[in-house]
Amino acid sequence: MPWCADDLVRNSRRLPSPSLNRAKKFLEEYLARGPRLSEEVRSSAGRRRLSRRTVQRAFAQLEMRSERVYHGRQLYVYWLLKGQELPEELRTPQDTGLNRWLKPLEERYGTGAAAGMDECE
């Protein structure tokens, strides 16, 4: 039986993306020893020829999250794998208060939405 265009498109969505799989593996390995600055993660991913969008999709599929930390007026954004916590020495009093408000929003709307906020950096 010949295939029509709709069949090909429908089936293409089911194929695993090699780039997405590479990005997920990269994030799991790169963050295995703990949270890293989002800027470092993106830079390293770029050197491995992983697109920003593919890394964002991997971030969402791995159910990762980001945490914002202020040191003075400087904002730092850390990426964490599911289950990881930001070490206490990286937290600041301002950060603790901010995350207390952000956490319920991330639980309600998911961390993918919060991850997109990093796009403005």
C-alpha positions as CSV (number, residue, x, y, z in Angstrom):
1,M,0.0,0.0,0.0
2,P,1.5,3.4,-1.0
3,W,2.1,6.0,1.7
4,C,0.5,9.4,1.5
5,A,2.1,12.7,2.9
6,D,0.0,12.5,6.1
7,D,1.4,9.1,6.8
8,L,5.0,10.2,6.4
9,V,4.5,13.3,8.6
10,R,2.6,11.3,11.3
11,N,5.4,8.6,11.3
12,S,8.2,11.2,11.4
13,R,6.9,12.5,14.7
14,R,7.4,9.1,16.3
15,L,11.0,8.8,15.3
16,P,13.5,9.5,18.1
17,S,15.6,12.6,17.4
18,P,19.3,11.9,17.4
19,S,20.1,15.5,18.3
20,L,17.6,15.5,21.2
21,N,19.0,12.3,22.5
22,R,22.5,13.7,22.3
23,A,21.4,16.9,24.1
24,K,19.7,14.9,26.9
25,K,22.8,12.7,27.3
26,F,25.0,15.9,27.4
27,L,22.9,17.5,30.1
28,E,22.8,14.4,32.2
29,E,26.6,14.1,32.0
30,Y,27.4,17.8,32.3
31,L,25.3,18.3,35.3
32,A,26.0,14.9,37.0
33,R,28.2,16.4,39.6
34,G,25.9,19.3,40.4
35,P,24.2,22.4,39.2
36,R,26.0,24.7,36.7
37,L,25.5,28.2,35.4
38,S,23.1,28.2,32.4
39,E,25.6,30.3,30.5
40,E,28.3,27.6,30.9
41,V,25.8,24.9,29.9
42,R,24.7,26.7,26.8
43,S,28.3,27.5,25.8
44,S,29.4,23.9,26.2
45,A,26.4,22.7,24.3
46,G,27.2,25.1,21.5
47,R,30.8,23.7,21.3
48,R,29.2,20.3,20.8
49,R,27.0,21.7,18.0
50,L,23.8,21.3,20.0
51,S,21.3,24.0,19.1
52,R,19.8,26.3,21.7
53,R,16.3,25.0,20.9
54,T,17.3,21.4,21.1
55,V,18.9,21.9,24.5
56,Q,15.8,23.7,25.7
57,R,13.6,20.7,24.6
58,A,16.0,18.3,26.4
59,F,15.8,20.5,29.5
60,A,12.0,20.2,29.4
61,Q,11.9,16.5,28.7
62,L,14.4,15.8,31.6
63,E,12.1,17.8,33.8
64,M,15.0,20.0,34.8
65,R,14.7,23.4,36.5
66,S,16.6,26.6,36.9
67,E,17.2,28.6,40.0
68,R,18.1,32.3,40.1
69,V,20.6,33.6,42.6
70,Y,21.5,37.2,43.2
71,H,24.9,38.3,44.5
72,G,24.5,42.0,45.0
73,R,22.8,43.2,41.8
74,Q,24.2,40.4,39.7
75,L,21.9,37.6,38.6
76,Y,23.1,34.1,38.2
77,V,20.9,31.3,36.7
78,Y,21.8,27.7,37.6
79,W,20.4,24.7,35.8
80,L,19.7,21.6,37.9
81,L,18.7,18.0,37.0
82,K,15.6,16.6,38.5
83,G,16.2,15.9,42.2
84,Q,19.3,18.2,42.5
85,E,19.4,21.0,44.9
86,L,21.5,24.2,44.8
87,P,24.3,24.0,47.4
88,E,23.8,26.2,50.4
89,E,27.0,28.2,49.7
90,L,25.5,29.4,46.4
91,R,22.2,30.6,48.0
92,T,21.7,34.2,49.2
93,P,19.0,35.6,51.5
94,Q,17.3,37.3,48.5
95,D,17.4,34.0,46.6
96,T,15.7,32.0,49.4
97,G,12.8,34.5,49.5
98,L,12.4,34.6,45.7
99,N,12.4,30.8,45.3
100,R,9.7,30.5,48.0
101,W,7.4,32.5,45.7
102,L,8.5,30.9,42.4
103,K,8.3,27.3,43.6
104,P,4.5,27.1,43.7
105,L,4.3,28.7,40.3
106,E,6.7,26.2,38.9
107,E,4.8,23.4,40.5
108,R,1.6,24.6,39.0
109,Y,2.8,25.6,35.5
110,G,5.9,23.4,35.2
111,T,9.6,24.2,35.0
112,G,9.6,24.4,31.2
113,A,7.8,27.8,31.4
114,A,10.3,29.0,33.9
115,A,13.2,27.8,31.7
116,G,12.0,30.0,28.9
117,M,12.5,33.0,31.1
118,D,16.3,32.5,30.8
119,E,16.1,33.4,27.1
120,C,16.4,37.1,28.0
121,E,19.9,36.7,29.5
